[in-house]
Amino acid sequence: MRIWVDDAGAATRAPRSTAEGQFAAVAGGTLVAGTLSLAAAGAVRLRLRRTETRTLGDWEREWALVEPLWTHRGRIEPGPEL
């Protein structure tokens, strides 16, 4: 029977096999890649949401100025909320 010991001479378990080490490396790499991908996707989504919000606000302000000219209605001055 084979007994494995650590540097202090205490009994310990056998070292990982090559296959176990390779599996742990692949699993860890996959976890890191997935986490980074999700973080990047979240950052892109946040940026797109901010851009869309700003763009829609700009469109509303510009439309408030142009719409009266197209519909031949009197111009309505935008209030402080625009």
Helices and strands as residue ranges (DSSP letters): E 4-5, E 11-12, H 18-71
